[in-house]
Amino acid sequence: QITSAIYLKVSISDFLTLFSARTNENWFWTTAPAPILMGAGAIALSLSTIISCAWPPSYPDGVYTEGLGR
């Protein structure tokens, strides 16, 4: 489950960095993102969460991995 938790953390933090990086020197909440970016963010973050929670027990690269929901 540690592998799944790290995947979820990296996936979410990397995508949320996009929201902060697009505003240059302003705070990220001062400018609303474009609707296409909000839609892409909602889909990407939702799928990342579902994948990390529902991942079946497996051995990718020889490391035992299972989802957070198990």
PDB file of N, CA, C and O in Angstrom:
ATOM      1  N   GLN A   1       0.820  -1.194   0.000  1.00  0.00           N
ATOM      2  CA  GLN A   1       0.000   0.000   0.000  1.00  0.00           C
ATOM      3  C   GLN A   1       0.864   1.257   0.000  1.00  0.00           C
ATOM      4  O   GLN A   1       0.407   2.323  -0.413  1.00  0.00           O
ATOM      5  N   ILE A   2       2.097   1.141   0.456  1.00  0.00           N
ATOM      6  CA  ILE A   2       2.984   2.308   0.442  1.00  0.00           C
ATOM      7  C   ILE A   2       3.242   2.760  -0.993  1.00  0.00           C
ATOM      8  O   ILE A   2       3.264   3.957  -1.280  1.00  0.00           O
ATOM      9  N   THR A   3       3.436   1.802  -1.884  1.00  0.00           N
ATOM     10  CA  THR A   3       3.659   2.140  -3.291  1.00  0.00           C
ATOM     11  C   THR A   3       2.452   2.871  -3.870  1.00  0.00           C
ATOM     12  O   THR A   3       2.615   3.837  -4.617  1.00  0.00           O
ATOM     13  N   SER A   4       1.257   2.427  -3.538  1.00  0.00           N
ATOM     14  CA  SER A   4       0.036   3.090  -4.025  1.00  0.00           C
ATOM     15  C   SER A   4      -0.102   4.486  -3.440  1.00  0.00           C
ATOM     16  O   SER A   4      -0.532   5.408  -4.133  1.00  0.00           O
ATOM     17  N   ALA A   5       0.254   4.650  -2.181  1.00  0.00           N
ATOM     18  CA  ALA A   5       0.169   5.967  -1.544  1.00  0.00           C
ATOM     19  C   ALA A   5       1.173   6.939  -2.166  1.00  0.00           C
ATOM     20  O   ALA A   5       0.854   8.110  -2.369  1.00  0.00           O
ATOM     21  N   ILE A   6       2.365   6.469  -2.466  1.00  0.00           N
ATOM     22  CA  ILE A   6       3.365   7.328  -3.102  1.00  0.00           C
ATOM     23  C   ILE A   6       2.912   7.712  -4.504  1.00  0.00           C
ATOM     24  O   ILE A   6       3.057   8.864  -4.913  1.00  0.00           O
ATOM     25  N   TYR A   7       2.359   6.742  -5.248  1.00  0.00           N
ATOM     26  CA  TYR A   7       1.833   7.048  -6.584  1.00  0.00           C
ATOM     27  C   TYR A   7       0.770   8.143  -6.503  1.00  0.00           C
ATOM     28  O   TYR A   7       0.796   9.093  -7.285  1.00  0.00           O
ATOM     29  N   LEU A   8      -0.155   8.014  -5.566  1.00  0.00           N
ATOM     30  CA  LEU A   8      -1.234   8.994  -5.443  1.00  0.00           C
ATOM     31  C   LEU A   8      -0.679  10.366  -5.071  1.00  0.00           C
ATOM     32  O   LEU A   8      -1.119  11.376  -5.620  1.00  0.00           O
ATOM     33  N   LYS A   9       0.271  10.416  -4.156  1.00  0.00           N
ATOM     34  CA  LYS A   9       0.873  11.682  -3.736  1.00  0.00           C
ATOM     35  C   LYS A   9       1.563  12.367  -4.902  1.00  0.00           C
ATOM     36  O   LYS A   9       1.362  13.561  -5.124  1.00  0.00           O
ATOM     37  N   VAL A  10       2.371  11.631  -5.647  1.00  0.00           N
ATOM     38  CA  VAL A  10       3.101  12.205  -6.780  1.00  0.00           C
ATOM     39  C   VAL A  10       2.134  12.653  -7.867  1.00  0.00           C
ATOM     40  O   VAL A  10       2.299  13.732  -8.438  1.00  0.00           O
ATOM     41  N   SER A  11       1.147  11.852  -8.153  1.00  0.00           N
ATOM     42  CA  SER A  11       0.182  12.179  -9.193  1.00  0.00           C
ATOM     43  C   SER A  11      -0.574  13.464  -8.860  1.00  0.00           C
ATOM     44  O   SER A  11      -0.709  14.348  -9.706  1.00  0.00           O
ATOM     45  N   ILE A  12      -1.056  13.560  -7.647  1.00  0.00           N
ATOM     46  CA  ILE A  12      -1.828  14.744  -7.247  1.00  0.00           C
ATOM     47  C   ILE A  12      -0.948  15.977  -7.142  1.00  0.00           C
ATOM     48  O   ILE A  12      -1.319  17.034  -7.651  1.00  0.00           O
ATOM     49  N   SER A  13       0.206  15.871  -6.497  1.00  0.00           N
ATOM     50  CA  SER A  13       1.051  17.056  -6.319  1.00  0.00           C
ATOM     51  C   SER A  13       1.601  17.561  -7.645  1.00  0.00           C
ATOM     52  O   SER A  13       1.726  18.771  -7.831  1.00  0.00           O
ATOM     53  N   ASP A  14       1.934  16.666  -8.570  1.00  0.00           N
ATOM     54  CA  ASP A  14       2.434  17.106  -9.867  1.00  0.00           C
ATOM     55  C   ASP A  14       1.353  17.836 -10.657  1.00  0.00           C
ATOM     56  O   ASP A  14       1.637  18.845 -11.302  1.00  0.00           O
ATOM     57  N   PHE A  15       0.139  17.347 -10.616  1.00  0.00           N
ATOM     58  CA  PHE A  15      -0.921  18.022 -11.367  1.00  0.00           C
ATOM     59  C   PHE A  15      -1.285  19.351 -10.711  1.00  0.00           C
ATOM     60  O   PHE A  15      -1.541  20.330 -11.411  1.00  0.00           O
ATOM     61  N   LEU A  16      -1.312  19.400  -9.398  1.00  0.00           N
ATOM     62  CA  LEU A  16      -1.648  20.662  -8.729  1.00  0.00           C
ATOM     63  C   LEU A  16      -0.560  21.706  -8.909  1.00  0.00           C
ATOM     64  O   LEU A  16      -0.833  22.903  -8.819  1.00  0.00           O
ATOM     65  N   THR A  17       0.674  21.270  -9.163  1.00  0.00           N
ATOM     66  CA  THR A  17       1.755  22.200  -9.479  1.00  0.00           C
ATOM     67  C   THR A  17       1.428  22.973 -10.747  1.00  0.00           C
ATOM     68  O   THR A  17       1.802  24.138 -10.878  1.00  0.00           O
ATOM     69  N   LEU A  18       0.739  22.340 -11.669  1.00  0.00           N
ATOM     70  CA  LEU A  18       0.336  23.002 -12.907  1.00  0.00           C
ATOM     71  C   LEU A  18      -0.559  24.199 -12.616  1.00  0.00           C
ATOM     72  O   LEU A  18      -0.431  25.234 -13.270  1.00  0.00           O
ATOM     73  N   PHE A  19      -1.461  24.076 -11.649  1.00  0.00           N
ATOM     74  CA  PHE A  19      -2.331  25.196 -11.299  1.00  0.00           C
ATOM     75  C   PHE A  19      -1.525  26.353 -10.707  1.00  0.00           C
ATOM     76  O   PHE A  19      -1.836  27.514 -10.971  1.00  0.00           O
ATOM     77  N   SER A  20      -0.504  26.056  -9.919  1.00  0.00           N
ATOM     78  CA  SER A  20       0.321  27.108  -9.324  1.00  0.00           C
ATOM     79  C   SER A  20       1.269  27.719 -10.344  1.00  0.00           C
ATOM     80  O   SER A  20       1.469  28.933 -10.346  1.00  0.00           O
ATOM     81  N   ALA A  21       1.854  26.903 -11.210  1.00  0.00           N
ATOM     82  CA  ALA A  21       2.859  27.388 -12.154  1.00  0.00           C
ATOM     83  C   ALA A  21       2.273  28.290 -13.231  1.00  0.00           C
ATOM     84  O   ALA A  21       2.992  29.125 -13.781  1.00  0.00           O
ATOM     85  N   ARG A  22       1.019  28.152 -13.541  1.00  0.00           N
ATOM     86  CA  ARG A  22       0.436  28.917 -14.639  1.00  0.00           C
ATOM     87  C   ARG A  22       0.188  30.377 -14.265  1.00  0.00           C
ATOM     88  O   ARG A  22      -0.089  31.177 -15.158  1.00  0.00           O
ATOM     89  N   THR A  23       0.273  30.763 -13.002  1.00  0.00           N
ATOM     90  CA  THR A  23      -0.055  32.126 -12.578  1.00  0.00           C
ATOM     91  C   THR A  23       1.154  33.033 -12.426  1.00  0.00           C
ATOM     92  O   THR A  23       1.005  34.187 -12.025  1.00  0.00           O
ATOM     93  N   ASN A  24       2.354  32.539 -12.738  1.00  0.00           N
ATOM     94  CA  ASN A  24       3.608  33.294 -12.626  1.00  0.00           C
ATOM     95  C   ASN A  24       3.842  33.734 -11.191  1.00  0.00           C
ATOM     96  O   ASN A  24       4.020  32.892 -10.311  1.00  0.00           O
ATOM     97  N   GLU A  25       3.847  35.047 -10.937  1.00  0.00           N
ATOM     98  CA  GLU A  25       4.193  35.542  -9.600  1.00  0.00           C
ATOM     99  C   GLU A  25       2.986  35.789  -8.707  1.00  0.00           C
ATOM    100  O   GLU A  25       3.159  36.179  -7.552  1.00  0.00           O
ATOM    101  N   ASN A  26       1.788  35.578  -9.194  1.00  0.00           N
ATOM    102  CA  ASN A  26       0.577  35.781  -8.395  1.00  0.00           C
ATOM    103  C   ASN A  26       0.241  34.522  -7.613  1.00  0.00           C
ATOM    104  O   ASN A  26       0.790  33.449  -7.866  1.00  0.00           O
ATOM    105  N   TRP A  27      -0.670  34.668  -6.660  1.00  0.00           N
ATOM    106  CA  TRP A  27      -1.168  33.505  -5.937  1.00  0.00           C
ATOM    107  C   TRP A  27      -2.050  32.688  -6.862  1.00  0.00           C
ATOM    108  O   TRP A  27      -2.686  33.243  -7.759  1.00  0.00           O
ATOM    109  N   PHE A  28      -2.099  31.383  -6.660  1.00  0.00           N
ATOM    110  CA  PHE A  28      -2.827  30.520  -7.594  1.00  0.00           C
ATOM    111  C   PHE A  28      -4.320  30.762  -7.591  1.00  0.00           C
ATOM    112  O   PHE A  28      -4.990  30.397  -8.557  1.00  0.00           O
ATOM    113  N   TRP A  29      -4.873  31.364  -6.548  1.00  0.00           N
ATOM    114  CA  TRP A  29      -6.322  31.571  -6.496  1.00  0.00           C
ATOM    115  C   TRP A  29      -6.735  32.930  -7.079  1.00  0.00           C
ATOM    116  O   TRP A  29      -7.927  33.232  -7.133  1.00  0.00           O
ATOM    117  N   THR A  30      -5.773  33.752  -7.514  1.00  0.00           N
ATOM    118  CA  THR A  30      -6.115  35.077  -8.029  1.00  0.00           C
ATOM    119  C   THR A  30      -6.661  35.029  -9.458  1.00  0.00           C
ATOM    120  O   THR A  30      -7.379  35.939  -9.872  1.00  0.00           O
ATOM    121  N   THR A  31      -6.330  33.986 -10.210  1.00  0.00           N
ATOM    122  CA  THR A  31      -6.810  33.859 -11.589  1.00  0.00           C
ATOM    123  C   THR A  31      -7.439  32.490 -11.766  1.00  0.00           C
ATOM    124  O   THR A  31      -6.817  31.467 -11.483  1.00  0.00           O
ATOM    125  N   ALA A  32      -8.666  32.480 -12.233  1.00  0.00           N
ATOM    126  CA  ALA A  32      -9.342  31.198 -12.449  1.00  0.00           C
ATOM    127  C   ALA A  32      -8.736  30.485 -13.655  1.00  0.00           C
ATOM    128  O   ALA A  32      -8.446  31.125 -14.665  1.00  0.00           O
ATOM    129  N   PRO A  33      -8.543  29.179 -13.563  1.00  0.00           N
ATOM    130  CA  PRO A  33      -8.027  28.442 -14.725  1.00  0.00           C
ATOM    131  C   PRO A  33      -9.097  28.306 -15.811  1.00  0.00           C
ATOM    132  O   PRO A  33     -10.292  28.451 -15.552  1.00  0.00           O
ATOM    133  N   ALA A  34      -8.645  28.029 -17.006  1.00  0.00           N
ATOM    134  CA  ALA A  34      -9.571  27.824 -18.118  1.00  0.00           C
ATOM    135  C   ALA A  34     -10.436  26.594 -17.844  1.00  0.00           C
ATOM    136  O   ALA A  34     -10.000  25.671 -17.156  1.00  0.00           O
ATOM    137  N   PRO A  35     -11.638  26.579 -18.370  1.00  0.00           N
ATOM    138  CA  PRO A  35     -12.519  25.423 -18.150  1.00  0.00           C
ATOM    139  C   PRO A  35     -11.905  24.094 -18.607  1.00  0.00           C
ATOM    140  O   PRO A  35     -12.134  23.060 -17.980  1.00  0.00           O
ATOM    141  N   ILE A  36     -11.127  24.119 -19.694  1.00  0.00           N
ATOM    142  CA  ILE A  36     -10.516  22.877 -20.179  1.00  0.00           C
ATOM    143  C   ILE A  36      -9.497  22.352 -19.167  1.00  0.00           C
ATOM    144  O   ILE A  36      -9.374  21.140 -18.987  1.00  0.00           O
ATOM    145  N   LEU A  37      -8.767  23.252 -18.507  1.00  0.00           N
ATOM    146  CA  LEU A  37      -7.807  22.832 -17.483  1.00  0.00           C
ATOM    147  C   LEU A  37      -8.530  22.299 -16.250  1.00  0.00           C
ATOM    148  O   LEU A  37      -8.089  21.321 -15.645  1.00  0.00           O
ATOM    149  N   MET A  38      -9.630  22.931 -15.878  1.00  0.00           N
ATOM    150  CA  MET A  38     -10.409  22.430 -14.736  1.00  0.00           C
ATOM    151  C   MET A  38     -10.982  21.047 -15.036  1.00  0.00           C
ATOM    152  O   MET A  38     -10.975  20.168 -14.174  1.00  0.00           O
ATOM    153  N   GLY A  39     -11.476  20.856 -16.255  1.00  0.00           N
ATOM    154  CA  GLY A  39     -12.002  19.549 -16.640  1.00  0.00           C
ATOM    155  C   GLY A  39     -10.915  18.482 -16.653  1.00  0.00           C
ATOM    156  O   GLY A  39     -11.109  17.379 -16.142  1.00  0.00           O
ATOM    157  N   ALA A  40      -9.773  18.818 -17.239  1.00  0.00           N
ATOM    158  CA  ALA A  40      -8.656  17.876 -17.272  1.00  0.00           C
ATOM    159  C   ALA A  40      -8.179  17.559 -15.867  1.00  0.00           C
ATOM    160  O   ALA A  40      -7.841  16.414 -15.566  1.00  0.00           O
ATOM    161  N   GLY A  41      -8.150  18.571 -15.005  1.00  0.00           N
ATOM    162  CA  GLY A  41      -7.734  18.352 -13.620  1.00  0.00           C
ATOM    163  C   GLY A  41      -8.690  17.441 -12.876  1.00  0.00           C
ATOM    164  O   GLY A  41      -8.266  16.544 -12.147  1.00  0.00           O
ATOM    165  N   ALA A  42      -9.968  17.670 -13.059  1.00  0.00           N
ATOM    166  CA  ALA A  42     -10.963  16.831 -12.384  1.00  0.00           C
ATOM    167  C   ALA A  42     -10.870  15.382 -12.849  1.00  0.00           C
ATOM    168  O   ALA A  42     -10.943  14.461 -12.035  1.00  0.00           O
ATOM    169  N   ILE A  43     -10.712  15.178 -14.148  1.00  0.00           N
ATOM    170  CA  ILE A  43     -10.601  13.815 -14.676  1.00  0.00           C
ATOM    171  C   ILE A  43      -9.313  13.146 -14.209  1.00  0.00           C
ATOM    172  O   ILE A  43      -9.337  12.004 -13.750  1.00  0.00           O
ATOM    173  N   ALA A  44      -8.191  13.851 -14.326  1.00  0.00           N
ATOM    174  CA  ALA A  44      -6.893  13.267 -13.943  1.00  0.00           C
ATOM    175  C   ALA A  44      -6.831  12.936 -12.452  1.00  0.00           C
ATOM    176  O   ALA A  44      -6.365  11.861 -12.073  1.00  0.00           O
ATOM    177  N   LEU A  45      -7.296  13.847 -11.616  1.00  0.00           N
ATOM    178  CA  LEU A  45      -7.233  13.604 -10.172  1.00  0.00           C
ATOM    179  C   LEU A  45      -8.207  12.508  -9.754  1.00  0.00           C
ATOM    180  O   LEU A  45      -7.906  11.711  -8.865  1.00  0.00           O
ATOM    181  N   SER A  46      -9.368  12.469 -10.390  1.00  0.00           N
ATOM    182  CA  SER A  46     -10.335  11.412 -10.076  1.00  0.00           C
ATOM    183  C   SER A  46      -9.808  10.039 -10.488  1.00  0.00           C
ATOM    184  O   SER A  46      -9.892   9.083  -9.717  1.00  0.00           O
ATOM    185  N   LEU A  47      -9.265   9.940 -11.702  1.00  0.00           N
ATOM    186  CA  LEU A  47      -8.732   8.661 -12.156  1.00  0.00           C
ATOM    187  C   LEU A  47      -7.534   8.211 -11.334  1.00  0.00           C
ATOM    188  O   LEU A  47      -7.400   7.022 -11.047  1.00  0.00           O
ATOM    189  N   SER A  48      -6.664   9.134 -10.950  1.00  0.00           N
ATOM    190  CA  SER A  48      -5.515   8.778 -10.111  1.00  0.00           C
ATOM    191  C   SER A  48      -5.972   8.215  -8.769  1.00  0.00           C
ATOM    192  O   SER A  48      -5.411   7.238  -8.273  1.00  0.00           O
ATOM    193  N   THR A  49      -6.984   8.833  -8.194  1.00  0.00           N
ATOM    194  CA  THR A  49      -7.502   8.364  -6.909  1.00  0.00           C
ATOM    195  C   THR A  49      -8.145   6.989  -7.049  1.00  0.00           C
ATOM    196  O   THR A  49      -7.925   6.110  -6.216  1.00  0.00           O
ATOM    197  N   ILE A  50      -8.932   6.804  -8.093  1.00  0.00           N
ATOM    198  CA  ILE A  50      -9.586   5.507  -8.313  1.00  0.00           C
ATOM    199  C   ILE A  50      -8.554   4.414  -8.558  1.00  0.00           C
ATOM    200  O   ILE A  50      -8.654   3.325  -7.994  1.00  0.00           O
ATOM    201  N   ILE A  51      -7.562   4.702  -9.398  1.00  0.00           N
ATOM    202  CA  ILE A  51      -6.526   3.703  -9.695  1.00  0.00           C
ATOM    203  C   ILE A  51      -5.762   3.314  -8.445  1.00  0.00           C
ATOM    204  O   ILE A  51      -5.534   2.128  -8.204  1.00  0.00           O
ATOM    205  N   SER A  52      -5.358   4.301  -7.638  1.00  0.00           N
ATOM    206  CA  SER A  52      -4.572   3.966  -6.446  1.00  0.00           C
ATOM    207  C   SER A  52      -5.402   3.244  -5.393  1.00  0.00           C
ATOM    208  O   SER A  52      -4.852   2.472  -4.608  1.00  0.00           O
ATOM    209  N   CYS A  53      -6.697   3.474  -5.358  1.00  0.00           N
ATOM    210  CA  CYS A  53      -7.542   2.784  -4.373  1.00  0.00           C
ATOM    211  C   CYS A  53      -7.955   1.388  -4.838  1.00  0.00           C
ATOM    212  O   CYS A  53      -8.096   0.483  -4.015  1.00  0.00           O
ATOM    213  N   ALA A  54      -8.149   1.202  -6.133  1.00  0.00           N
ATOM    214  CA  ALA A  54      -8.691  -0.053  -6.638  1.00  0.00           C
ATOM    215  C   ALA A  54      -7.631  -0.966  -7.262  1.00  0.00           C
ATOM    216  O   ALA A  54      -7.977  -1.998  -7.837  1.00  0.00           O
ATOM    217  N   TRP A  55      -6.365  -0.611  -7.162  1.00  0.00           N
ATOM    218  CA  TRP A  55      -5.313  -1.417  -7.782  1.00  0.00           C
ATOM    219  C   TRP A  55      -5.328  -2.833  -7.213  1.00  0.00           C
ATOM    220  O   TRP A  55      -5.314  -3.005  -5.994  1.00  0.00           O
ATOM    221  N   PRO A  56      -5.356  -3.852  -8.078  1.00  0.00           N
ATOM    222  CA  PRO A  56      -5.394  -5.237  -7.579  1.00  0.00           C
ATOM    223  C   PRO A  56      -4.023  -5.666  -7.056  1.00  0.00           C
ATOM    224  O   PRO A  56      -3.002  -5.120  -7.475  1.00  0.00           O
ATOM    225  N   PRO A  57      -3.995  -6.633  -6.151  1.00  0.00           N
ATOM    226  CA  PRO A  57      -2.699  -7.139  -5.686  1.00  0.00           C
ATOM    227  C   PRO A  57      -1.885  -7.669  -6.866  1.00  0.00           C
ATOM    228  O   PRO A  57      -2.372  -8.486  -7.647  1.00  0.00           O
ATOM    229  N   SER A  58      -0.652  -7.201  -6.989  1.00  0.00           N
ATOM    230  CA  SER A  58       0.202  -7.603  -8.103  1.00  0.00           C
ATOM    231  C   SER A  58       1.667  -7.406  -7.726  1.00  0.00           C
ATOM    232  O   SER A  58       1.980  -6.908  -6.645  1.00  0.00           O
ATOM    233  N   TYR A  59       2.551  -7.799  -8.625  1.00  0.00           N
ATOM    234  CA  TYR A  59       3.991  -7.678  -8.411  1.00  0.00           C
ATOM    235  C   TYR A  59       4.651  -6.918  -9.564  1.00  0.00           C
ATOM    236  O   TYR A  59       5.442  -7.506 -10.302  1.00  0.00           O
ATOM    237  N   PRO A  60       4.350  -5.627  -9.740  1.00  0.00           N
ATOM    238  CA  PRO A  60       5.053  -4.885 -10.793  1.00  0.00           C
ATOM    239  C   PRO A  60       6.508  -4.665 -10.379  1.00  0.00           C
ATOM    240  O   PRO A  60       6.776  -4.216  -9.265  1.00  0.00           O
ATOM    241  N   ASP A  61       7.429  -4.976 -11.260  1.00  0.00           N
ATOM    242  CA  ASP A  61       8.867  -4.848 -10.994  1.00  0.00           C
ATOM    243  C   ASP A  61       9.312  -5.659  -9.783  1.00  0.00           C
ATOM    244  O   ASP A  61      10.302  -5.311  -9.139  1.00  0.00           O
ATOM    245  N   GLY A  62       8.599  -6.728  -9.468  1.00  0.00           N
ATOM    246  CA  GLY A  62       8.992  -7.596  -8.362  1.00  0.00           C
ATOM    247  C   GLY A  62       8.647  -7.060  -6.981  1.00  0.00           C
ATOM    248  O   GLY A  62       9.106  -7.606  -5.977  1.00  0.00           O
ATOM    249  N   VAL A  63       7.849  -6.004  -6.911  1.00  0.00           N
ATOM    250  CA  VAL A  63       7.459  -5.411  -5.626  1.00  0.00           C
ATOM    251  C   VAL A  63       5.971  -5.662  -5.424  1.00  0.00           C
ATOM    252  O   VAL A  63       5.163  -5.315  -6.285  1.00  0.00           O
ATOM    253  N   TYR A  64       5.600  -6.263  -4.293  1.00  0.00           N
ATOM    254  CA  TYR A  64       4.183  -6.524  -4.033  1.00  0.00           C
ATOM    255  C   TYR A  64       3.452  -5.196  -3.845  1.00  0.00           C
ATOM    256  O   TYR A  64       3.860  -4.350  -3.048  1.00  0.00           O
ATOM    257  N   THR A  65       2.371  -5.035  -4.592  1.00  0.00           N
ATOM    258  CA  THR A  65       1.604  -3.792  -4.559  1.00  0.00           C
ATOM    259  C   THR A  65       0.126  -4.120  -4.497  1.00  0.00           C
ATOM    260  O   THR A  65      -0.349  -5.025  -5.183  1.00  0.00           O
ATOM    261  N   GLU A  66      -0.609  -3.370  -3.661  1.00  0.00           N
ATOM    262  CA  GLU A  66      -2.051  -3.489  -3.639  1.00  0.00           C
ATOM    263  C   GLU A  66      -2.639  -2.103  -3.422  1.00  0.00           C
ATOM    264  O   GLU A  66      -1.964  -1.202  -2.924  1.00  0.00           O
ATOM    265  N   GLY A  67      -3.891  -1.944  -3.797  1.00  0.00           N
ATOM    266  CA  GLY A  67      -4.550  -0.646  -3.712  1.00  0.00           C
ATOM    267  C   GLY A  67      -4.795  -0.209  -2.278  1.00  0.00           C
ATOM    268  O   GLY A  67      -4.763  -1.020  -1.353  1.00  0.00           O
ATOM    269  N   LEU A  68      -5.039   1.069  -2.108  1.00  0.00           N
ATOM    270  CA  LEU A  68      -5.281   1.634  -0.770  1.00  0.00           C
ATOM    271  C   LEU A  68      -6.615   1.207  -0.195  1.00  0.00           C
ATOM    272  O   LEU A  68      -6.803   1.237   1.022  1.00  0.00           O
ATOM    273  N   GLY A  69      -7.547   0.808  -1.050  1.00  0.00           N
ATOM    274  CA  GLY A  69      -8.881   0.420  -0.590  1.00  0.00           C
ATOM    275  C   GLY A  69      -8.971  -1.019  -0.098  1.00  0.00           C
ATOM    276  O   GLY A  69     -10.059  -1.476   0.252  1.00  0.00           O
ATOM    277  N   ARG A  70      -7.886  -1.723  -0.063  1.00  0.00           N
ATOM    278  CA  ARG A  70      -7.917  -3.144   0.336  1.00  0.00           C
ATOM    279  C   ARG A  70      -7.458  -3.322   1.749  1.00  0.00           C
ATOM    280  O   ARG A  70      -7.420  -4.446   2.249  1.00  0.00           O
TER     281      ARG A  70
END
